[in-house]
Amino acid sequence: MRPQQAPFPATRLRRTRQSEGVRALVRENALSLGDLIWPVFVRSGEGVEEPVPSMPGVYRRSVDKLVDAAREASDLGIGAMCIFPYTGIEDRTEDCAGAWDPENNANRALRAIREAVPDMVLMTDVALDTYNINGHDGFVEDGIIVNDRTVEALVKMALAQADAGADIIGPSDMMDGRIAAIRAGLEGARHSDVMIMSYAAKYASAFYGPFRDAVGASGALTGDKKTYQMDYANSNEAIRLIERDLREGADMVMVKPGMPYLDICHRVKSSFGAPTFAYQVSGEYSMVKAAAQNGWIDEDRVMMESLMGFKRAGCDGVLTYFAPAVARLMNG
């Protein structure tokens, strides 16, 4: 598209910026509560609401408290949540069997929220890192993260989550072939309506640090994840990964992290037109919170501006820890 306009002074572009009413008339993008997915953390216990020190305002909650949070989120107009489990070192194993245990905290939370807030769209995380003694997303053999054996485990994990009531399966592991395998598993188990939002372009990023604290993976992780997560210098590779995962049966795709990768979001949406999401990850959230707590920025304004950046880049939605704050602000 090439805009046509008369030369100055017939065209004065400031005319359409002169008041809030006029600016609203010509605004190109809008953010709604329907664009938000709220990531939350579940842990064992009862009546527990434990702050995550590196993520001000974020908590690890026991299932009963997470149900309360889901009710509040629904009342605020938030329609989707993504559940991540916190697992202590003492509960992690090399075989990662807790990942597909029907009674693990994530699956218990799915069933409890589904019963208490039936209309909430529930998304899960599929990767072994929160159950793995070494903190990796896949099995480690002789120092190597193995692909195909991991994929078999991811399918079992996804099926347990679908059985527990997940609407959206979110494979975040970055193993090759896992979307096709999970889709086949879901179809075979008569979960044909369960959606897959693939973390298709997930970069090996330093922005994940606070999240790893939140799920108990910081102390567990040995080495790094660069043999399976993407090199942050690459853009064309992201397009290849997105195309592959769509061909394998992903319903939606995600770019992670968010703001440093808006160029990738734009390329993905422009190239494929598929439902495209971004994850405004823990490091992005915590930087805004820390700067606001020091009085260096206006938290609400930066929060809203950052989220509008995702919409402007072409995202259909955003996973963000700011979701409750955004809802309260938008609700007045």
C-alpha positions in Angstrom: 0.0 0.0 0.0 1.3 3.4 -1.0 -0.7 6.3 0.7 -1.8 9.1 -1.6 -1.8 12.6 -0.2 -1.7 16.2 -1.4 1.4 18.3 -0.7 1.5 20.7 2.3 -0.5 22.7 3.3 -3.5 20.8 1.7 -2.3 17.9 3.8 -1.5 18.6 7.4 -1.1 15.3 9.2 -1.5 16.9 12.6 -5.2 17.5 11.8 -6.0 14.0 12.8 -4.0 14.2 16.0 -5.6 17.3 17.5 -7.9 15.7 20.1 -8.5 12.3 21.8 -11.8 12.0 20.0 -10.2 12.5 16.6 -7.2 10.3 17.4 -9.7 7.5 18.4 -11.5 7.8 15.0 -8.3 7.1 13.0 -6.5 4.7 15.4 -5.1 1.8 13.5 -4.9 -0.8 16.2 -6.8 -1.6 19.4 -6.1 -3.8 22.5 -9.0 -5.7 24.0 -9.2 -8.0 27.0 -9.9 -10.8 24.5 -6.3 -10.4 23.3 -4.8 -11.5 26.7 -3.7 -14.8 28.0 -2.6 -14.7 31.7 0.3 -17.0 32.6 0.0 -18.3 36.2 2.0 -20.6 38.4 0.7 -23.5 40.4 2.4 -25.3 43.3 1.6 -28.0 45.9 -0.1 -27.3 49.2 -3.3 -25.6 50.3 -4.0 -22.0 51.0 -0.6 -21.0 49.6 0.0 -17.7 47.8 3.8 -17.4 47.6 5.4 -14.3 46.0 8.0 -14.8 43.2 10.8 -12.4 44.4 12.1 -11.7 40.9 8.6 -11.0 39.5 6.9 -8.4 41.7 3.1 -9.0 41.9 3.4 -12.6 40.6 2.7 -15.6 42.8 3.0 -19.3 43.0 -0.4 -20.5 44.1 -1.8 -23.8 45.4 -4.7 -25.2 43.4 -7.4 -23.7 45.7 -5.8 -20.2 45.5 -5.4 -20.5 41.7 -9.1 -21.3 41.4 -9.8 -18.0 43.4 -7.5 -16.2 41.0 -9.3 -17.7 38.0 -12.6 -16.5 39.3 -11.2 -13.0 39.8 -9.7 -13.0 36.3 -13.0 -14.0 34.8 -14.8 -11.3 36.7 -12.3 -8.8 35.3 -13.0 -10.0 31.7 -9.9 -12.1 31.2 -10.9 -15.1 29.2 -7.7 -17.2 29.0 -5.1 -18.5 31.3 -1.9 -20.5 30.8 -0.8 -22.8 33.7 2.8 -23.5 34.6 3.8 -25.8 37.5 6.4 -25.0 40.1 8.4 -28.1 41.0 11.0 -28.2 43.7 14.3 -30.1 43.2 13.1 -32.8 45.6 10.2 -33.7 43.2 12.3 -33.7 39.9 13.5 -36.9 38.4 15.6 -38.1 35.4 12.6 -40.0 33.9 10.3 -36.9 34.2 7.4 -39.2 35.0 5.6 -36.4 36.9 5.1 -34.6 33.6 2.3 -37.0 32.6 1.0 -37.9 36.0 -2.8 -37.2 36.0 -2.5 -35.9 39.6 0.4 -33.5 39.1 -0.4 -29.9 40.2 -1.0 -28.6 36.7 -3.5 -31.3 35.8 -5.3 -30.9 39.2 -5.5 -27.2 38.5 -7.0 -27.7 35.1 -9.8 -29.9 36.5 -10.5 -27.5 39.4 -10.6 -24.4 37.3 -12.7 -26.1 34.6 -15.2 -27.0 37.3 -15.2 -23.6 39.0 -14.9 -21.3 35.9 -16.3 -23.4 32.9 -15.9 -20.7 30.3 -12.2 -20.0 31.0 -10.0 -21.0 28.1 -7.2 -23.1 29.6 -3.7 -23.4 28.1 -0.9 -25.6 29.3 2.9 -25.9 28.8 4.3 -29.0 27.2 8.0 -29.4 28.0 10.0 -31.6 30.5 12.0 -28.8 32.1 9.7 -28.3 35.1 9.9 -32.0 36.0 13.5 -32.7 34.9 16.3 -33.0 37.5 18.6 -31.2 35.1 16.2 -28.4 34.1 16.2 -29.2 30.4 13.1 -29.4 28.1 14.1 -32.9 27.0 15.8 -36.0 28.2 19.6 -35.8 28.6 21.7 -38.7 27.6 25.5 -38.5 27.8 25.2 -34.7 27.9 23.0 -34.5 24.8 19.3 -33.5 24.8 17.8 -36.3 22.7 15.0 -35.5 20.4 12.8 -38.6 19.5 12.6 -40.1 23.0 11.6 -36.7 24.3 8.9 -36.4 21.7 7.3 -39.6 22.9 7.2 -38.2 26.5 5.7 -34.9 25.3 2.9 -36.8 23.6 2.1 -38.5 26.9 2.2 -35.2 28.7 -0.1 -33.5 26.2 -2.6 -36.3 26.4 -2.7 -36.1 30.2 -3.4 -32.4 30.0 -6.1 -32.9 27.4 -7.7 -35.5 29.6 -7.6 -33.0 32.5 -9.5 -30.4 30.4 -6.9 -28.3 28.5 -8.3 -26.3 25.6 -4.9 -25.4 24.2 -1.7 -27.4 24.3 1.4 -25.3 24.3 4.5 -27.2 23.3 7.5 -25.0 24.4 10.2 -27.7 24.1 11.5 -26.9 20.5 12.1 -30.6 19.7 11.8 -31.5 16.0 8.6 -33.3 15.0 6.7 -32.8 18.2 3.7 -31.0 16.7 2.9 -33.8 14.3 3.3 -36.4 17.0 1.1 -34.5 19.5 -1.6 -33.8 16.9 -1.6 -37.5 16.0 -1.9 -38.5 19.6 -4.7 -36.1 20.3 -6.6 -37.3 17.2 -6.1 -40.9 18.3 -7.4 -40.2 21.8 -10.5 -38.4 20.5 -9.3 -35.0 21.5 -9.7 -33.6 18.0 -11.0 -30.3 19.3 -8.0 -29.6 21.5 -5.9 -26.9 19.9 -2.1 -26.6 19.7 -0.4 -23.3 20.1 3.2 -24.0 19.1 6.1 -22.1 20.6 7.4 -22.4 17.1 9.9 -19.5 17.2 11.3 -19.7 20.7 14.7 -18.1 21.1 17.6 -19.0 23.5 17.1 -15.8 25.4 18.5 -14.2 28.6 15.0 -12.8 29.2 13.7 -16.0 30.8 15.6 -15.7 34.1 12.8 -14.7 36.4 10.5 -17.4 34.9 13.0 -20.1 35.8 12.9 -18.8 39.3 9.1 -19.1 39.3 9.1 -22.7 38.2 12.1 -23.8 40.3 14.3 -24.4 37.3 17.1 -22.0 38.0 19.0 -24.2 40.4 18.3 -27.3 38.3 19.5 -26.2 34.9 22.9 -27.6 33.8 24.4 -26.0 30.8 22.3 -24.0 28.3 19.5 -24.6 25.8 21.2 -23.4 22.7 21.1 -26.8 20.9 17.3 -26.7 20.7 16.2 -23.1 21.3 16.8 -20.6 18.4 19.9 -18.4 17.9 18.7 -14.9 18.5 20.6 -13.7 15.4 18.3 -15.6 13.1 15.1 -14.5 11.4 14.7 -16.7 8.3 15.0 -19.8 10.5 11.9 -18.6 12.5 9.9 -18.6 9.3 11.0 -22.1 8.4 10.0 -23.3 11.9 6.6 -21.6 11.7 5.8 -23.1 8.3 6.8 -26.6 9.5 4.7 -26.4 12.6 1.6 -25.2 10.7 2.1 -28.0 8.2 2.3 -30.5 11.1 -1.0 -29.4 12.6 -0.5 -26.3 14.8 -3.6 -24.2 15.1 -1.8 -21.1 16.4 1.9 -20.1 16.6 3.9 -18.1 19.1 7.0 -16.0 19.1 9.0 -15.9 22.3 10.3 -13.6 23.8 8.1 -10.7 22.8 9.3 -7.1 22.5 12.9 -7.8 21.2 11.3 -9.9 18.5 8.5 -7.7 17.1 10.2 -8.0 13.7 9.6 -11.8 13.8 6.0 -11.3 14.9 5.4 -9.1 11.9 7.2 -11.4 9.4 5.2 -14.4 10.7 1.8 -12.7 10.5 2.6 -11.2 7.1 3.9 -14.5 5.7 1.3 -16.9 6.9 -1.8 -15.1 8.2 -2.2 -17.7 10.9 -3.2 -16.8 14.4 0.0 -15.3 15.8 0.8 -14.8 19.5 3.8 -13.4 21.4 4.9 -14.1 25.0 5.8 -11.0 26.9 8.2 -13.0 29.0 9.3 -12.7 32.6 12.4 -10.6 32.0 10.3 -8.0 30.0 7.8 -7.9 32.8 10.3 -7.6 35.6 12.3 -4.8 33.9 9.1 -2.7 33.6 8.2 -3.4 37.2 11.7 -2.6 38.5 12.0 0.6 36.6 8.5 1.7 37.8 9.4 0.9 41.4 12.4 3.1 41.1 10.2 5.9 39.7 12.0 5.9 36.3 8.9 5.2 34.2 5.1 5.3 34.4 4.2 1.7 34.8 0.7 1.8 33.4 1.6 3.8 30.4 4.6 1.7 29.5 2.5 -1.5 30.1 -0.1 -0.4 27.7 2.3 1.0 25.1 4.3 -2.3 25.1 1.1 -4.4 24.5 0.0 -2.1 21.7 3.4 -2.7 20.1 2.4 -6.4 19.8 -0.9 -5.6 18.1 0.9 -3.1 15.8 3.3 -5.9 14.8 0.4 -8.1 13.8 -0.1 -10.3 16.9 -3.6 -11.6 17.5 -2.9 -12.0 21.2 -0.3 -11.8 24.0 0.7 -13.9 27.0 1.4 -11.4 29.6 1.8 -11.2 33.4 0.3 -7.8 33.2 -3.2 -9.2 32.3 -4.9 -8.5 35.6 -3.5 -4.9 35.8 -4.5 -4.3 32.2 -8.0 -5.5 32.9 -8.4 -3.3 35.9 -7.1 -0.3 34.0 -9.4 -1.0 31.0 -12.4 -1.6 33.2 -11.8 1.8 34.8 
